[in-house]
Amino acid sequence: MRALPRALPRLLAATVLSVALVGCGEDASEQPSGSGSDSPSASDPATTDASEDASATAEYPRYVAIGDSYTSAPLVPETDPQDGCLRSSGNYPSLVAAALEGTQLEDVSCAGADTTSLIGVQRTFDGLSRPPQLQAVTEDTSLVTVSIGGNDFGLFSTFVGGCAQVASTDPEGSPCTDVASEDGPEVLAKIEERISSVVQGVRGRAPEARILVVGYPQIVPQGDRACPALPIADGDLAFARTMNRGLAEALEEGARKGGAEYVDAYALSEGHHVCSDDPWIAGKETVEGQALAFHPFAAHQEAVAQEILRLLER
């Protein structure tokens, strides 16, 4: 619960990060790109030739996916437990790439990532490090999806996990709102600025790429009651809902300012919040083999992939 207030001194560093993200487009192109397990082996001429032929006719020959756990999709089948980023082969980047003929995917999304993970080394839960995600974006990249920002300033963990944790202290009151609501608008504004800078950083590295910013889904229900899967105090529901919607709007406005297209996952997931009869997001309990607690199910990833493909057809 102290994640958001404690993060406020770091707000002064947000402008520095914004400048760095934009600057990456100018001088980072000399760095090597990410490993990309989907890339063909240089030692196999037949595979390389076939891949080059397919890419030559593809509309989006090279696709890079940037994001956090809502992109990597932990426990959505199939997730490699040895992968510190908990990246699923059933996440929306994989589904999009599979549907686009000749498209080679480099998915660098990683659980726990925030916008600083785009320009700095990220430590995964298993203690290993991953290179900056923006490093994967190169001049020949033709499609980039970006979904990040929810972990910045501890925002997501505050309005979902944090609010749920303190609910038992005052279930009919507003213990979460009382602590964090005053700082929420300022944090959302900073995330918006960071997303705009992320888009500009991507554009600087891949001037011809089509860039789509993917928003966050609806997690918190409407009304004045939560549910066992999302045990938030009655008085905190309005705050949690405002932050959920505000985060989505911050990404949308950041995309607009940066000149990218926006995929409205919040609108797409209406009626599929945690407390619904058909949730696209798991509740407080991890569902083994399906979704990590407070993370997307396969249905969410499939819906986002379909929406991205629909937009790409335009």
ROBA-64299 format. One record per residue (C-alpha): residue number from 1; x, y, z; residue in one letter. Coordinates in steps of 0.2 Angstrom, whole numbers, plus 2048, in hexadecimal, padded with zeros to 3 digits. Each point is the difference from the previous one (the first is absolute). Last residue first. Example, Ala and Ser with C-alpha at 12.3 -4.5 7.8 and 13.67 -1.06 7.14 Angstrom:
REM ROBA-64299
> 2,844,7FB,824,S
> 1,7FA,7EF,803,A
//
This chain:
REM ROBA-64299
> 314,7DB,7F9,72D,R
> 313,805,7EE,801,E
> 312,80C,804,80E,L
> 311,7F2,807,80B,L
> 310,7F7,7EF,7FF,R
> 309,810,7F6,803,L
> 308,802,80B,810,I
> 307,7EE,7FC,805,E
> 306,802,7EE,7FE,Q
> 305,810,7FF,80A,A
> 304,7F8,80A,80E,V
> 303,7F2,7F4,800,A
> 302,80B,7F1,800,E
> 301,80B,807,80E,Q
> 300,7F1,803,80B,H
> 299,7F9,7EF,7FD,A
> 298,810,7F8,805,A
> 297,7FE,806,811,F
> 296,808,811,806,P
> 295,808,804,811,H
> 294,7F9,804,811,F
> 293,807,7EF,807,A
> 292,80A,7F7,7F2,L
> 291,7F6,7F8,7F2,A
> 290,7FB,7F0,7F8,Q
> 289,80C,7F1,805,G
> 288,7FD,803,812,E
> 287,7F2,80D,804,V
> 286,809,80C,80C,T
> 285,7F4,806,80D,E
> 284,7FD,813,802,K
> 283,7F5,801,7F1,G
> 282,805,7FA,7EE,A
> 281,7FC,80C,7F2,I
> 280,7F5,7FC,7F0,W
> 279,7F1,7FD,80C,P
> 278,7F1,7F8,7F9,D
> 277,7F3,801,80E,D
> 276,807,811,805,S
> 275,809,804,810,C
> 274,811,801,7F8,V
> 273,7FA,80B,7F2,H
> 272,7F9,7F8,7F0,H
> 271,7F1,80B,7FD,G
> 270,80B,80D,7F6,E
> 269,810,7F8,7FB,S
> 268,801,808,7EF,L
> 267,7FC,811,807,A
> 266,80F,7FE,80C,Y
> 265,80B,7F8,7F2,A
> 264,7FF,810,7F6,D
> 263,80E,7FD,7F3,V
> 262,807,811,7FC,Y
> 261,80A,806,7F1,E
> 260,810,80A,802,A
> 259,804,812,7FD,G
> 258,809,803,811,G
> 257,7F2,80B,807,K
> 256,7F3,7F4,7FA,R
> 255,809,7F1,808,A
> 254,802,80A,810,G
> 253,7ED,804,800,E
> 252,7FB,7EE,7FE,E
> 251,80D,7FA,80D,L
> 250,7FA,80D,80D,A
> 249,7EE,7FB,7FC,E
> 248,803,7EE,804,A
> 247,809,805,810,L
> 246,7F1,80B,805,G
> 245,7F4,7F2,7FD,R
> 244,808,7F5,80D,N
> 243,804,80F,80B,M
> 242,7EE,806,800,T
> 241,7FA,7EE,803,R
> 240,80C,7FE,80F,A
> 239,7FA,811,807,F
> 238,7EE,7FC,7FE,A
> 237,802,7EF,807,L
> 236,809,806,810,D
> 235,7F1,803,80A,G
> 234,7F9,7EF,7FE,D
> 233,811,7F8,806,A
> 232,808,7F6,7F2,I
> 231,800,7ED,800,P
> 230,802,7FD,7EE,L
> 229,7FD,7ED,7FE,A
> 228,7F4,801,80F,P
> 227,7F5,80D,7F7,C
> 226,7FF,813,7FF,A
> 225,7F1,80A,804,R
> 224,7FB,812,7FC,D
> 223,7FD,7FF,7EE,G
> 222,80C,7FE,7F1,Q
> 221,80D,7F2,801,P
> 220,813,802,801,V
> 219,80B,7F8,7F3,I
> 218,7FC,808,7F0,Q
> 217,80E,7FD,7F4,P
> 216,811,809,7FE,Y
> 215,804,80A,7F0,G
> 214,80A,7FA,7F0,V
> 213,80A,80D,7F8,V
> 212,802,7FC,7ED,L
> 211,80F,806,7F6,I
> 210,801,7FD,7ED,R
> 209,813,801,7FC,A
> 208,808,80B,7F3,E
> 207,80A,80B,80C,P
> 206,807,7F1,80A,A
> 205,80C,806,80D,R
> 204,7FA,812,801,G
> 203,7EE,7F9,800,R
> 202,803,7F5,80E,V
> 201,807,80E,80B,G
> 200,7F1,80B,7FB,Q
> 199,7F4,7F2,805,V
> 198,809,7FE,811,V
> 197,800,813,802,S
> 196,7ED,801,7FE,S
> 195,7FF,7F1,80C,I
> 194,80A,809,80D,R
> 193,7F6,810,7FF,E
> 192,7F0,7F6,803,E
> 191,808,7F7,80F,I
> 190,805,811,807,K
> 189,7ED,806,7FF,A
> 188,7FB,7F0,808,L
> 187,80B,803,80F,V
> 186,7FA,811,802,E
> 185,7EE,7FB,800,P
> 184,803,7F2,80D,G
> 183,809,80A,80D,D
> 182,7F1,805,80A,E
> 181,7F8,7EF,7FF,S
> 180,80D,7F6,808,A
> 179,7FE,7FF,813,V
> 178,7ED,804,803,D
> 177,7FC,7F7,7F0,T
> 176,807,7F0,806,C
> 175,7F8,800,811,P
> 174,7EF,804,7F9,S
> 173,7F3,7FA,80C,G
> 172,7F4,7F1,801,E
> 171,80E,7F3,800,P
> 170,80B,80A,80C,D
> 169,810,7F6,804,T
> 168,7FB,7F2,7F5,S
> 167,801,80B,7F1,A
> 166,813,803,802,V
> 165,806,7F2,7F5,Q
> 164,7F3,802,7F3,A
> 163,804,813,7FE,C
> 162,813,7FB,7FE,G
> 161,7FD,7F3,7F3,G
> 160,7F5,80A,7F5,V
> 159,802,813,802,F
> 158,812,7FE,807,T
> 157,808,7F2,7F6,S
> 156,7FA,809,7F0,F
> 155,807,810,805,L
> 154,811,7FB,807,G
> 153,808,810,7F9,F
> 152,800,7F8,7EF,D
> 151,7F9,7EE,800,N
> 150,7F1,805,7F5,G
> 149,80B,809,7F3,G
> 148,802,7F3,7F2,I
> 147,7F7,7FA,7F1,S
> 146,809,804,7F0,V
> 145,7FE,7F7,7EF,T
> 144,80C,803,7F2,V
> 143,7FF,7FC,7EE,L
> 142,80C,803,7F1,S
> 141,811,7FE,809,T
> 140,80E,802,7F3,D
> 139,808,80F,80A,E
> 138,801,7F6,80F,T
> 137,7F5,7FD,810,V
> 136,807,7F2,80B,A
> 135,80B,80D,80A,Q
> 134,7F0,808,806,L
> 133,7FD,7F1,80B,Q
> 132,810,804,80A,P
> 131,80A,7F0,803,P
> 130,7FA,7F3,80C,R
> 129,807,7FC,810,S
> 128,7FF,7F0,80B,L
> 127,7FA,800,812,G
> 126,7F2,7F3,7FE,D
> 125,7F3,80E,801,F
> 124,808,809,7F2,T
> 123,80C,80F,801,R
> 122,7FE,80C,7F2,Q
> 121,80F,809,7F8,V
> 120,7FC,812,7FB,G
> 119,7F8,809,7F1,I
> 118,7F0,7F7,7FE,L
> 117,800,7F9,812,S
> 116,7FE,812,806,T
> 115,7EE,800,7F9,T
> 114,7FB,7F2,80B,D
> 113,803,7ED,800,A
> 112,7FB,7F4,80D,G
> 111,7FC,7F2,7F4,A
> 110,809,802,7F0,C
> 109,7FC,804,7EE,S
> 108,80F,7FE,7F4,V
> 107,7F6,7F7,7F3,D
> 106,809,800,7EF,E
> 105,7F4,7FA,7F3,L
> 104,804,7FC,7EE,Q
> 103,7F1,803,7F5,T
> 102,7FF,7F6,7EF,G
> 101,7ED,7FE,801,E
> 100,7F8,80A,80E,L
> 99,7F5,7F4,80B,A
> 98,80E,7F8,809,A
> 97,807,811,804,A
> 96,7F0,806,808,V
> 95,7FE,7F1,80A,L
> 94,812,801,806,S
> 93,7FE,812,805,P
> 92,7F0,7FD,808,Y
> 91,807,7F3,80D,N
> 90,7FE,7ED,7FC,G
> 89,812,7FD,7FF,S
> 88,801,807,812,S
> 87,80E,80A,807,R
> 86,803,7FE,813,L
> 85,80E,80D,7FF,C
> 84,80C,7F4,809,G
> 83,7FD,7F3,7F4,D
> 82,803,7EF,808,Q
> 81,7EE,7FE,804,P
> 80,7FD,800,7ED,D
> 79,7EE,806,7FD,T
> 78,7F5,7F7,7F4,E
> 77,7F2,803,804,P
> 76,7FC,810,80A,V
> 75,80B,7FE,810,L
> 74,807,812,7FF,P
> 73,7F9,80A,7F1,A
> 72,810,809,7F9,S
> 71,7F4,80E,7FB,T
> 70,7F7,804,810,Y
> 69,811,7FB,808,S
> 68,809,80F,7F9,D
> 67,802,806,7EE,G
> 66,809,802,7F0,I
> 65,7FC,7F5,7F1,A
> 64,80B,802,7F1,V
> 63,7FA,7FB,7EE,Y
> 62,80B,7FD,7F1,R
> 61,7F8,7FC,7EF,P
> 60,7F1,80A,802,Y
> 59,7F7,801,7EF,E
> 58,809,7EF,7FB,A
> 57,806,7FD,7EF,T
> 56,813,802,804,A
> 55,7FD,7F8,810,S
> 54,7FB,7F0,7F8,A
> 53,80F,7FF,7F4,D
> 52,80C,805,80F,E
> 51,7F9,7F2,80B,S
> 50,802,7F3,7F2,A
> 49,812,806,7FC,D
> 48,804,7FF,813,T
> 47,7F9,7EF,802,T
> 46,809,7F9,7F1,A
> 45,810,809,805,P
> 44,801,7F8,812,D
> 43,80F,808,809,S
> 42,7F7,811,802,A
> 41,7F3,7F8,80A,S
> 40,7EF,807,7FD,P
> 39,7F9,80D,80D,S
> 38,7F2,7FA,80B,D
> 37,80B,7FF,810,S
> 36,803,813,7FE,G
> 35,810,804,808,S
> 34,7FD,812,802,G
> 33,808,80D,7F5,S
> 32,812,805,800,P
> 31,804,812,805,Q
> 30,805,80C,7F1,E
> 29,7EE,805,7FF,S
> 28,801,808,811,A
> 27,805,811,7FA,D
> 26,7F1,80A,7FA,E
> 25,7F1,7F6,805,G
> 24,807,7FE,811,C
> 23,7FF,813,803,G
> 22,7ED,7FF,801,V
> 21,801,7F4,80E,L
> 20,80E,809,809,A
> 19,7F6,811,7FF,V
> 18,7F1,7F7,807,S
> 17,80A,7F8,80E,L
> 16,807,811,805,V
> 15,7EE,807,801,T
> 14,7FB,7F1,80B,A
> 13,80E,803,80C,A
> 12,7F6,80D,80A,L
> 11,7F2,7F3,802,L
> 10,80C,7F6,80A,R
> 9,7FC,80A,810,P
> 8,7EE,7F9,7FD,L
> 7,805,7EE,801,A
> 6,7FE,7FE,812,R
> 5,7EE,806,7FF,P
> 4,7FC,7F3,7F3,L
> 3,809,7F1,807,A
> 2,7FA,804,812,R
> 1,7F1,7F4,7FE,M
//
